Amino acid sequence: MKKIFNLFMIIAISAFAFACGGGNTSEEADVLEADEPEVMEAEPVEEAQPNIVELAVDTDFLSTLVAAVQAGELVETLSGEGPFTVFAPTNDAFAALPEGTLDELLKPENKDQLVAILTYHVVAGKVMSTDLSDGMTAVTVNGAEITIGTTDGVTVNGANVTAADIEAANGVVHVIDAVILPPEN
């Protein structure tokens, strides 16, 4: 009985080995070993273009603008789909405001006034510098108009555009050297 059991086990193991490829001849084994899997190279992954807020966060000379956008709770809006055109004042532009103005604007009780100023720097749509012409006006997200000048370089309500056409995933940024203030209602 023990011999029959051992014979049965040998047959079962042999059948299993054959089914798993153990029964290949040496010729078949050489062919199987020669067929290595095809290695596919991955396509290079393009880095996603930053949105307007991410671009500003990564730009040292726009850190005051970033702080103002955060205080005005506009990060989510300006990170949205857009497209937006942002006329972005530099840190020096904010520093040129009358003493104490920025500190007052950043206070929670002055959030509405800060938002009005910040949204005056934003136009719906993606407007490149080549789309601008002297004397043209554009309605800002604030609802008030800005005036573009192109006679001696590009200006927005008198503020000089110091860097133009900085593309972001959701629009374009034009850096300006002054904070532009909306007309008082």
C-alpha positions as CSV (number, residue, x, y, z in Angstrom):
1,M,0.0,0.0,0.0
2,K,2.8,2.3,0.9
3,K,4.5,1.6,-2.5
4,I,1.3,2.5,-4.3
5,F,1.0,5.7,-2.4
6,N,4.7,6.6,-3.2
7,L,4.2,5.8,-6.9
8,F,1.0,7.9,-6.9
9,M,3.0,10.9,-5.4
10,I,5.8,10.5,-7.9
11,I,3.3,10.6,-10.8
12,A,1.4,13.6,-9.3
13,I,4.6,15.5,-8.8
14,S,5.8,14.7,-12.3
15,A,2.5,15.8,-13.8
16,F,2.6,19.0,-11.8
17,A,6.2,19.7,-12.9
18,F,5.3,19.1,-16.5
19,A,2.3,21.4,-16.3
20,C,4.4,24.2,-14.9
21,G,7.0,23.9,-17.6
22,G,9.3,21.4,-16.0
23,G,8.7,18.9,-18.8
24,N,10.3,21.1,-21.5
25,T,13.1,19.7,-23.5
26,S,16.4,21.6,-23.3
27,E,15.7,23.0,-26.7
28,E,12.3,24.4,-25.5
29,A,14.0,25.8,-22.3
30,D,16.6,27.7,-24.4
31,V,13.8,29.2,-26.5
32,L,11.9,30.2,-23.4
33,E,14.9,31.7,-21.7
34,A,15.8,33.7,-24.9
35,D,12.4,35.3,-24.9
36,E,12.8,38.1,-22.4
37,P,9.9,40.4,-21.8
38,E,9.9,43.6,-23.8
39,V,10.9,46.5,-21.7
40,M,8.8,49.6,-22.5
41,E,10.3,53.0,-21.8
42,A,8.0,55.4,-20.0
43,E,7.1,58.6,-21.8
44,P,8.7,61.6,-20.1
45,V,6.1,63.2,-17.8
46,E,5.6,66.9,-18.4
47,E,5.5,68.9,-15.2
48,A,2.2,70.5,-14.8
49,Q,2.2,74.3,-15.4
50,P,1.5,76.1,-12.1
51,N,-1.7,78.0,-11.7
52,I,-1.5,81.8,-11.0
53,V,-1.4,81.4,-7.2
54,E,1.3,78.7,-7.3
55,L,3.3,80.9,-9.7
56,A,3.1,83.8,-7.3
57,V,4.0,81.7,-4.3
58,D,7.2,80.5,-6.2
59,T,8.2,84.1,-7.0
60,D,10.0,85.9,-4.2
61,F,9.2,89.5,-5.4
62,L,5.4,88.7,-5.3
63,S,5.3,87.5,-1.6
64,T,3.3,90.5,-0.5
65,L,0.7,89.9,-3.1
66,V,0.5,86.3,-2.0
67,A,0.0,87.5,1.6
68,A,-2.8,89.9,0.5
69,V,-4.5,87.2,-1.6
70,Q,-4.4,84.9,1.4
71,A,-5.8,87.6,3.7
72,G,-8.5,88.3,1.1
73,E,-9.4,84.6,0.9
74,L,-8.9,84.7,-2.8
75,V,-6.5,81.7,-3.1
76,E,-9.2,79.3,-4.2
77,T,-10.7,81.7,-6.7
78,L,-7.4,82.5,-8.3
79,S,-6.4,78.8,-8.3
80,G,-9.6,78.0,-10.2
81,E,-10.1,77.2,-13.8
82,G,-10.1,80.7,-15.1
83,P,-8.7,81.9,-17.4
84,F,-7.6,85.1,-15.6
85,T,-5.2,87.9,-16.5
86,V,-3.5,89.2,-13.3
87,F,-1.7,92.5,-13.1
88,A,0.6,91.5,-10.2
89,P,2.1,94.3,-8.1
90,T,5.6,93.6,-6.8
91,N,6.7,93.8,-3.1
92,D,8.2,97.2,-3.9
93,A,4.9,98.3,-5.3
94,F,3.1,97.5,-2.1
95,A,6.0,99.1,-0.1
96,A,5.4,102.3,-2.0
97,L,1.8,102.7,-0.6
98,P,1.5,105.3,2.1
99,E,2.9,104.1,5.4
100,G,0.5,101.8,7.3
101,T,-1.8,101.3,4.3
102,L,-0.9,97.7,3.7
103,D,-1.1,96.8,7.4
104,E,-4.6,98.3,7.6
105,L,-5.7,96.5,4.4
106,L,-4.5,93.1,5.8
107,K,-6.7,93.4,8.9
108,P,-9.7,91.1,8.9
109,E,-12.1,94.1,9.4
110,N,-10.8,95.6,6.1
111,K,-11.2,92.4,4.0
112,D,-13.8,93.9,1.7
113,Q,-11.6,96.9,0.8
114,L,-8.6,94.5,0.3
115,V,-10.7,92.3,-2.0
116,A,-11.9,95.3,-4.0
117,I,-8.3,96.3,-4.6
118,L,-7.1,92.9,-5.4
119,T,-9.9,92.1,-7.8
120,Y,-9.2,95.4,-9.6
121,H,-5.9,93.8,-10.7
122,V,-7.7,90.8,-12.3
123,V,-9.4,90.6,-15.7
124,A,-11.5,87.6,-16.8
125,G,-9.9,85.9,-19.8
126,K,-6.3,85.4,-20.9
127,V,-5.0,88.7,-22.3
128,M,-1.5,88.6,-23.7
129,S,0.6,91.7,-24.2
130,T,0.2,91.4,-28.0
131,D,-3.6,91.8,-27.5
132,L,-3.2,95.2,-25.8
133,S,-3.5,98.5,-27.6
134,D,-3.1,102.1,-26.5
135,G,-6.1,103.5,-24.8
136,M,-8.0,100.3,-24.6
137,T,-10.0,99.6,-21.5
138,A,-10.9,96.4,-19.8
139,V,-13.5,95.6,-17.1
140,T,-11.9,94.0,-14.1
141,V,-13.3,91.3,-11.8
142,N,-14.0,94.2,-9.4
143,G,-16.4,95.7,-12.0
144,A,-14.4,98.9,-12.6
145,E,-12.4,99.5,-15.7
146,I,-8.7,99.8,-16.2
147,T,-7.0,101.7,-19.0
148,I,-4.0,100.3,-21.0
149,G,-1.3,102.5,-22.4
150,T,1.3,101.3,-25.0
151,T,3.0,104.6,-25.9
152,D,6.2,104.2,-23.8
153,G,6.0,100.5,-22.9
154,V,2.9,98.9,-21.5
155,T,1.1,100.6,-18.6
156,V,-2.1,99.8,-16.6
157,N,-3.7,102.9,-15.1
158,G,-0.2,104.4,-15.1
159,A,1.6,101.4,-13.5
160,N,4.4,100.1,-15.7
161,V,4.3,96.4,-16.8
162,T,7.8,95.2,-15.9
163,A,7.4,91.6,-17.0
164,A,4.7,90.5,-19.4
165,D,3.1,87.2,-20.6
166,I,4.1,84.9,-17.7
167,E,1.8,82.0,-18.5
168,A,0.1,79.9,-15.9
169,A,-2.2,76.9,-16.2
170,N,-5.2,79.1,-15.6
171,G,-4.2,82.4,-17.3
172,V,-1.4,84.9,-17.6
173,V,0.4,87.3,-15.2
174,H,1.8,90.7,-16.1
175,V,4.0,92.1,-13.3
176,I,3.5,95.8,-12.5
177,D,5.5,98.3,-10.5
178,A,2.6,99.9,-8.6
179,V,-0.6,99.0,-6.8
180,I,-3.5,100.3,-8.8
181,L,-6.5,101.5,-6.8
182,P,-10.1,101.3,-8.0
183,P,-12.1,104.5,-8.3
184,E,-14.1,105.3,-5.2
185,N,-17.9,104.6,-5.6
